[in-house]
Amino acid sequence: MKKTVKKFPLIAITAVTSFLITSCEKYLNEPSNKSLAIITNLEDLQALLDHTMMNSSPLAPEISADNYYLTDDGWESLELETDKNMYIWAENNVFQPGIELNDWTRIYQPVYYANTVLEHLLNIERSQSNNLKWQDIKGQALTFRATCFLDAAQIWCAAYDASTAETELGIPLRLQSDFNIPSNRATLQETYNQIIDDLKESIPLLPVNPVAKNRPSKPAAYGLLSRTYLWMRDYSNALRYADSCLMVTDELLDYNDLIPSTAFPIPRHNPEVIFERWTDLGQVLTSSRAKIPLSIYLSFDEEDLRREIFFQKESDDQITFKGSYLGFAGIVSGIVTDEIYLTKAECLARDSNINEAIQVLNTFLEKRWLKGSFTQVAATSSNEALAIILEERRKQLLFRGHRWMDIKRLNKEDANISLVRTLKDEIYTLPANSPRFALPLPDDLLGYLK
């Protein structure tokens, strides 16, 4: 099933110059003619990849998920109608037209940058002296493009199902920087194939240890492949690449070393962070509006350090989240070691490898509990082990951009997770496996993409 459009909308391409900081403006002054003649060396291309937009994450998956709730007053105080509509899973008008507040542009602008780098890299001769840098830049560009496509699939596509993926709608796979080339909305299978191909191609090109955590690396690509296969419910491959990632870096932050009473106890660029991607909280997810359900807060034992490290009890007894992996308020969606441990444990449990699954989980959990208080988890069946692991995944990965796709994929496993929100005595429901788990396209794309 392919949908062809006349031209990729200018919102996703020509708006790129509005985001450029001074050091990058020279590279994209004339994107429409593809000249970009000012790019002459690898340093120019690396500067483009180091642009902050490359590490920006979309907000829609977190706003749509059930990690929080808004009070009536909090919802009413939202300035944008699109934010209000996204919160109640409306069928249209959920993405702000324009630039900064539109997740479509947050995703496809970095794709444009990555394609620009890949194209101009072909004009720079590889030599013995620049070969490693040349390869690294190509690997970074491929990884960024794959990551953005994966973000888009999470937002605008149904959960992956191998039996229907050849006919389900995927996303536009923009593989060239020239916006005059018509766009096709690929199938879901083609979408995931492209993500996997980009990541697999990037692995031999990337370094094990990047210059900075905002740059992709070999373990980052392994982690992204593990995430991709998990979302596809291909648990054997998700396990394979989780193992590959942990063989390179398996360090866990010991929460006993943190100071829970501080505003943001988890430091930025801590040992768990492999590849940093993040976004601000927008208006919806600020602590003044987004409140944590009591059921989530009480799911943490008193001697589980995450209870105090993740949450703040306000004077009105409402609970807010402070457990960002940024050291300040924001959503982190990059590759972090804790995610990989939990993915490995889940996949082992699904493969009936109960003892190893629980061993992996216990290794992880011991770093989260007050020293000397942790009692090892035990399970006697695969289903019991899986239930425990999924509960810990739910707890650890709060506000990390995972919950929306976890709901979608687990509902394919008959989890039957429905979402309910109440505002002003009106109940809004999103039933399990509803088509509305694939968010509507931005209204300003209607007529371009179907």
C-alpha positions as CSV (number, residue, x, y, z in Angstrom):
1,M,0.0,0.0,0.0
2,K,1.7,3.2,-1.2
3,K,0.4,6.7,-1.3
4,T,2.2,9.1,-3.6
5,V,2.0,12.8,-3.2
6,K,3.0,15.7,-5.5
7,K,5.5,17.4,-3.3
8,F,6.8,17.0,0.3
9,P,5.3,19.9,2.3
10,L,7.5,22.9,2.8
11,I,6.8,22.8,6.5
12,A,9.2,19.9,6.8
13,I,12.0,21.2,4.6
14,T,12.2,24.9,3.7
15,A,11.6,25.8,7.4
16,V,14.9,24.4,8.3
17,T,16.8,27.7,8.2
18,S,14.7,29.1,11.0
19,F,16.3,26.7,13.4
20,L,19.9,27.2,12.6
21,I,22.3,28.8,15.0
22,T,24.8,31.2,13.5
23,S,27.5,28.5,13.1
24,C,25.3,26.4,10.9
25,E,23.4,29.1,8.9
26,K,25.9,29.1,6.1
27,Y,25.2,25.4,5.3
28,L,21.5,25.7,4.5
29,N,20.9,29.1,3.1
30,E,19.7,27.6,-0.2
31,P,18.3,24.2,0.5
32,S,16.0,24.1,-2.5
33,N,18.8,24.0,-5.1
34,K,20.9,21.5,-3.2
35,S,24.0,23.5,-4.0
36,L,25.2,23.9,-0.4
37,A,28.5,24.8,-1.9
38,I,29.9,26.1,1.3
39,I,30.2,22.5,2.6
40,T,33.8,21.6,1.7
41,N,35.2,19.3,4.4
42,L,34.4,16.8,7.1
43,E,34.4,19.5,9.8
44,D,31.5,21.2,8.0
45,L,29.5,18.0,8.0
46,Q,30.2,17.3,11.6
47,A,29.1,20.8,12.6
48,L,25.8,20.1,10.9
49,L,25.4,16.8,12.8
50,D,26.2,18.5,16.1
51,H,23.3,20.9,15.6
52,T,21.1,20.7,18.7
53,M,18.0,19.8,16.6
54,M,19.6,16.4,15.8
55,N,19.1,15.3,19.4
56,S,15.6,16.7,19.7
57,S,12.8,14.2,20.6
58,P,9.1,14.5,19.9
59,L,6.7,15.2,22.7
60,A,3.6,13.4,21.4
61,P,4.3,9.9,22.7
62,E,4.7,11.2,26.2
63,I,1.7,13.6,26.1
64,S,-0.5,10.8,24.8
65,A,0.6,8.1,27.4
66,D,-0.7,7.4,30.9
67,N,2.3,8.4,33.0
68,Y,0.5,11.5,34.4
69,Y,-2.8,13.3,34.5
70,L,-4.0,16.9,34.3
71,T,-6.5,18.5,36.6
72,D,-9.4,20.4,35.1
73,D,-7.6,23.7,35.9
74,G,-4.3,22.4,34.5
75,W,-6.0,21.4,31.2
76,E,-7.9,24.7,31.0
77,S,-4.7,26.7,31.5
78,L,-3.1,25.2,28.3
79,E,-2.7,27.9,25.8
80,L,-2.8,25.7,22.7
81,E,-5.9,23.9,21.5
82,T,-3.7,21.3,19.9
83,D,-2.2,20.4,23.4
84,K,-5.7,20.1,24.8
85,N,-6.7,17.8,21.9
86,M,-3.7,15.6,22.1
87,Y,-4.4,15.0,25.8
88,I,-7.8,13.6,25.1
89,W,-6.7,11.7,22.0
90,A,-8.8,13.8,19.6
91,E,-9.1,12.7,16.0
92,N,-7.7,15.9,14.5
93,N,-6.0,19.2,15.3
94,V,-3.4,17.7,17.6
95,F,-0.2,19.1,16.1
96,Q,0.4,22.9,16.2
97,P,1.0,24.1,12.6
98,G,4.3,25.9,12.2
99,I,7.8,24.9,13.3
100,E,8.9,24.5,16.9
101,L,5.8,23.1,18.3
102,N,5.2,20.6,15.6
103,D,6.7,17.1,16.1
104,W,6.6,16.4,12.4
105,T,9.2,19.1,11.9
106,R,11.2,18.0,15.0
107,I,11.5,14.6,13.2
108,Y,11.9,15.5,9.5
109,Q,14.2,18.4,9.9
110,P,17.0,16.2,11.3
111,V,16.2,13.7,8.6
112,Y,16.9,16.5,6.1
113,Y,20.2,17.3,7.8
114,A,21.2,13.6,7.8
115,N,20.4,13.2,4.1
116,T,22.4,16.4,3.3
117,V,25.4,15.0,5.2
118,L,25.2,11.6,3.4
119,E,25.0,13.3,0.0
120,H,27.8,15.7,0.6
121,L,30.0,13.1,2.1
122,L,30.2,11.4,-1.3
123,N,32.0,14.5,-2.6
124,I,34.7,14.3,0.0
125,E,37.5,11.9,-0.9
126,R,38.3,9.3,1.7
127,S,42.0,8.9,2.5
128,Q,44.1,7.1,5.0
129,S,44.3,10.1,7.2
130,N,40.5,10.9,7.2
131,N,39.0,7.4,6.8
132,L,38.0,7.0,10.5
133,K,36.4,10.4,10.6
134,W,34.7,9.9,7.3
135,Q,33.2,6.6,8.4
136,D,32.1,8.1,11.8
137,I,30.2,10.9,10.1
138,K,28.4,8.5,7.8
139,G,27.5,6.3,10.7
140,Q,26.2,9.2,12.7
141,A,24.0,10.4,9.9
142,L,22.6,6.9,9.3
143,T,21.9,6.5,13.0
144,F,20.2,9.9,13.3
145,R,18.0,9.2,10.3
146,A,17.0,5.8,11.7
147,T,16.2,7.2,15.1
148,C,13.9,9.9,13.6
149,F,12.1,7.3,11.4
150,L,11.6,5.2,14.5
151,D,10.1,8.2,16.4
152,A,7.8,8.8,13.5
153,A,6.6,5.2,13.4
154,Q,5.8,5.4,17.1
155,I,3.6,8.4,16.6
156,W,1.9,8.0,13.3
157,C,1.8,4.2,12.8
158,A,-0.1,1.3,14.2
159,A,1.9,-1.2,16.3
160,Y,3.9,-3.6,14.2
161,D,2.3,-6.9,13.3
162,A,4.2,-9.2,11.0
163,S,1.0,-10.5,9.6
164,T,-0.3,-7.1,8.4
165,A,2.9,-4.9,8.1
166,E,3.0,-5.3,4.3
167,T,-0.3,-3.5,4.0
168,E,-0.3,-1.1,7.0
169,L,0.6,2.5,6.3
170,G,4.1,3.5,7.4
171,I,5.8,6.9,7.2
172,P,7.3,8.9,4.3
173,L,10.9,7.6,4.0
174,R,12.8,10.7,2.9
175,L,16.1,9.4,1.7
176,Q,17.2,12.5,-0.3
177,S,17.5,16.2,0.7
178,D,15.8,17.4,-2.5
179,F,12.2,18.2,-1.5
180,N,11.2,18.3,-5.2
181,I,11.3,14.5,-5.3
182,P,7.8,13.2,-4.6
183,S,7.2,11.6,-1.3
184,N,5.7,8.1,-0.8
185,R,4.2,7.0,2.4
186,A,5.8,3.6,2.7
187,T,4.3,0.5,4.2
188,L,5.0,-0.3,7.8
189,Q,7.2,-3.2,6.7
190,E,9.2,-0.9,4.5
191,T,9.5,1.6,7.3
192,Y,11.0,-0.9,9.7
193,N,13.2,-2.4,7.1
194,Q,14.7,1.0,6.4
195,I,15.3,1.7,10.1
196,I,17.0,-1.7,10.5
197,D,19.1,-1.2,7.3
198,D,20.3,2.2,8.4
199,L,21.3,1.0,11.9
200,K,23.0,-2.1,10.7
201,E,25.0,-0.1,8.1
202,S,26.0,2.3,10.8
203,I,27.5,-0.2,13.3
204,P,30.8,-0.9,11.6
205,L,31.3,2.8,10.9
206,L,30.8,4.1,14.4
207,P,33.3,4.3,17.3
208,V,32.8,2.5,20.5
209,N,33.5,5.7,22.5
210,P,32.1,8.9,20.9
211,V,33.6,12.3,21.5
212,A,30.4,13.3,23.3
213,K,27.2,11.5,24.4
214,N,25.1,13.6,22.0
215,R,26.8,11.7,19.1
216,P,25.9,8.2,18.1
217,S,28.2,5.3,18.9
218,K,28.4,1.6,18.3
219,P,26.6,0.6,21.5
220,A,24.0,3.3,20.7
221,A,23.3,1.7,17.4
222,Y,23.1,-1.7,19.1
223,G,20.7,-0.3,21.6
224,L,18.5,1.3,18.9
225,L,18.3,-2.0,17.0
226,S,17.3,-3.8,20.2
227,R,14.6,-1.2,20.7
228,T,13.4,-1.5,17.1
229,Y,13.1,-5.2,17.3
230,L,11.4,-5.0,20.7
231,W,8.8,-2.7,19.1
232,M,8.4,-5.2,16.3
233,R,7.9,-8.0,18.9
234,D,10.9,-9.8,17.4
235,Y,12.2,-10.8,20.8
236,S,15.1,-13.0,19.7
237,N,16.7,-10.1,17.7
238,A,15.9,-7.6,20.5
239,L,17.8,-9.9,22.9
240,R,20.7,-10.3,20.5
241,Y,21.3,-6.6,20.1
242,A,20.7,-5.9,23.8
243,D,23.4,-8.4,24.5
244,S,25.7,-6.7,21.9
245,C,25.1,-3.3,23.6
246,L,25.7,-4.6,27.1
247,M,28.9,-6.4,26.0
248,V,30.3,-2.9,25.2
249,T,28.9,-1.0,28.1
250,D,26.9,-2.4,31.0
251,E,27.5,0.2,33.8
252,L,24.6,1.0,36.1
253,L,24.2,4.1,38.2
254,D,24.0,3.2,41.9
255,Y,21.1,5.2,43.2
256,N,22.6,4.9,46.7
257,D,25.2,7.5,45.5
258,L,22.5,10.1,44.7
259,I,21.1,12.7,47.0
260,P,17.3,12.2,46.8
261,S,16.4,15.5,48.4
262,T,17.9,17.6,45.6
263,A,15.7,19.1,42.9
264,F,17.0,16.8,40.2
265,P,19.0,14.0,41.8
266,I,20.1,12.1,38.7
267,P,23.1,13.8,37.1
268,R,23.3,14.5,33.4
269,H,25.8,12.4,31.3
270,N,25.9,9.8,34.1
271,P,27.5,6.4,33.3
272,E,24.2,4.9,32.2
273,V,23.6,7.4,29.4
274,I,24.9,5.9,26.1
275,F,23.3,8.3,23.6
276,E,21.5,11.4,24.7
277,R,18.4,12.6,23.0
278,W,15.9,14.8,24.8
279,T,13.2,17.5,24.6
280,D,11.8,20.0,26.9
281,L,8.4,19.4,28.6
282,G,6.4,21.8,26.5
283,Q,3.3,23.2,28.3
284,V,1.5,19.9,29.1
285,L,4.2,18.1,31.0
286,T,5.5,20.8,33.3
287,S,5.4,19.9,37.0
288,S,2.9,22.7,37.6
289,R,0.4,20.8,35.4
290,A,1.4,17.1,35.0
291,K,0.6,15.1,38.1
292,I,1.6,11.5,38.9
293,P,-1.2,9.0,39.6
294,L,-1.1,7.8,43.1
295,S,-1.1,4.2,41.9
296,I,2.2,4.7,40.1
297,Y,3.8,6.4,43.2
298,L,2.6,3.6,45.5
299,S,4.0,0.9,43.2
300,F,7.4,1.9,44.6
301,D,8.3,0.4,48.0
302,E,9.5,2.8,50.7
303,E,13.0,1.4,50.6
304,D,13.1,1.6,46.8
305,L,15.2,4.7,46.3
306,R,13.3,5.6,43.1
307,R,10.3,6.7,45.2
308,E,12.2,9.7,46.5
309,I,14.5,10.2,43.6
310,F,11.8,10.2,40.9
311,F,9.0,12.0,42.8
312,Q,8.2,15.2,44.7
313,K,5.2,15.5,47.0
314,E,3.8,19.0,46.7
315,S,2.1,20.9,49.5
316,D,-1.3,19.9,48.3
317,D,-0.2,16.2,48.4
318,Q,-0.2,16.0,44.6
319,I,2.9,14.2,43.2
320,T,5.2,15.5,40.4
321,F,8.1,13.9,38.6
322,K,11.7,15.0,39.1
323,G,13.6,11.9,38.0
324,S,14.9,13.2,34.6
325,Y,18.2,11.8,33.4
326,L,19.1,15.3,32.3
327,G,19.9,16.9,35.6
328,F,17.0,19.3,34.9
329,A,13.4,19.1,33.7
330,G,13.0,17.3,30.4
331,I,12.2,14.1,28.5
332,V,15.1,11.8,27.8
333,S,14.5,9.3,24.9
334,G,18.0,8.3,23.9
335,I,19.7,5.0,24.7
336,V,20.4,4.4,28.4
337,T,21.7,1.2,30.0
338,D,18.7,0.7,32.3
339,E,16.4,0.3,29.2
340,I,18.8,-2.3,27.7
341,Y,18.8,-4.4,31.0
342,L,15.0,-4.4,31.1
343,T,14.8,-5.3,27.4
344,K,17.2,-8.2,27.9
345,A,15.3,-9.5,30.9
346,E,11.9,-9.3,29.1
347,C,13.2,-11.2,26.1
348,L,14.8,-13.9,28.2
349,A,11.5,-14.3,30.1
350,R,9.6,-14.6,26.8
351,D,12.1,-17.3,25.8
352,S,11.3,-19.2,29.0
353,N,14.8,-18.6,30.3
354,I,13.4,-17.7,33.7
355,N,16.6,-17.9,35.9
356,E,18.7,-15.7,33.6
357,A,15.8,-13.2,33.1
358,I,15.4,-12.8,36.9
359,Q,19.2,-12.7,37.4
360,V,19.4,-9.8,34.9
361,L,16.5,-8.0,36.7
362,N,18.0,-8.5,40.1
363,T,21.4,-7.1,38.9
364,F,19.5,-4.0,37.8
365,L,17.2,-3.6,40.8
366,E,19.9,-3.9,43.4
367,K,21.3,-0.6,42.3
368,R,17.9,1.0,42.8
369,W,17.2,0.0,46.4
370,L,18.5,1.2,49.7
371,K,21.8,-0.7,50.3
372,G,21.2,-3.8,52.4
373,S,17.4,-3.7,52.0
374,F,16.9,-5.4,48.7
375,T,15.5,-8.9,48.6
376,Q,16.1,-10.8,45.4
377,V,13.1,-11.2,43.1
378,A,12.1,-14.8,42.3
379,A,9.7,-16.4,39.8
380,T,8.6,-19.9,39.1
381,S,7.2,-19.5,35.6
382,S,7.8,-17.4,32.5
383,N,4.5,-15.6,32.9
384,E,5.3,-14.6,36.4
385,A,8.8,-13.5,35.5
386,L,7.4,-11.5,32.5
387,A,4.8,-9.8,34.7
388,I,7.4,-8.7,37.2
389,I,9.8,-7.4,34.5
390,L,7.1,-5.5,32.7
391,E,6.1,-3.8,36.0
392,E,9.7,-2.8,36.6
393,R,9.9,-1.5,33.0
394,R,6.8,0.6,33.6
395,K,8.3,2.0,36.8
396,Q,11.9,2.7,35.6
397,L,11.1,4.2,32.2
398,L,8.7,6.9,33.3
399,F,8.9,10.0,31.2
400,R,11.4,8.4,28.9
401,G,9.3,8.2,25.7
402,H,8.7,4.4,25.9
403,R,5.2,4.0,27.4
404,W,3.2,4.9,24.3
405,M,4.8,2.2,22.2
406,D,4.9,-0.3,25.1
407,I,1.1,0.0,25.4
408,K,0.7,-0.5,21.6
409,R,3.0,-3.5,21.4
410,L,1.8,-5.1,24.6
411,N,-1.8,-4.8,23.4
412,K,-0.8,-6.9,20.5
413,E,0.2,-9.5,23.1
414,D,-3.4,-9.3,24.5
415,A,-2.5,-7.0,27.4
416,N,-5.8,-5.2,26.9
417,I,-4.5,-1.8,28.1
418,S,-7.2,0.9,27.6
419,L,-6.6,4.5,28.6
420,V,-9.2,6.7,30.4
421,R,-9.0,10.4,31.2
422,T,-11.6,12.5,33.0
423,L,-12.1,16.2,32.6
424,K,-15.0,18.2,33.9
425,D,-17.0,15.1,34.6
426,E,-16.5,14.0,30.9
427,I,-14.8,10.7,30.4
428,Y,-12.4,10.2,27.4
429,T,-11.5,6.6,26.5
430,L,-8.9,5.1,24.2
431,P,-9.7,1.4,23.9
432,A,-7.0,-1.2,23.5
433,N,-5.9,-1.6,19.9
434,S,-7.9,1.4,18.8
435,P,-6.8,2.9,15.5
436,R,-6.4,6.2,17.4
437,F,-3.1,4.8,18.9
438,A,-1.7,5.9,15.5
439,L,-2.0,9.7,16.0
440,P,-3.6,11.8,13.2
441,L,-1.2,13.5,10.8
442,P,-0.7,17.2,11.3
443,D,-3.7,19.0,9.7
444,D,-1.4,21.1,7.5
445,L,-0.3,17.9,5.8
446,L,-3.8,16.8,4.8
447,G,-4.0,16.7,1.1
448,Y,-0.3,15.9,0.9
449,L,-0.2,12.6,2.8
450,K,-2.9,10.0,3.5
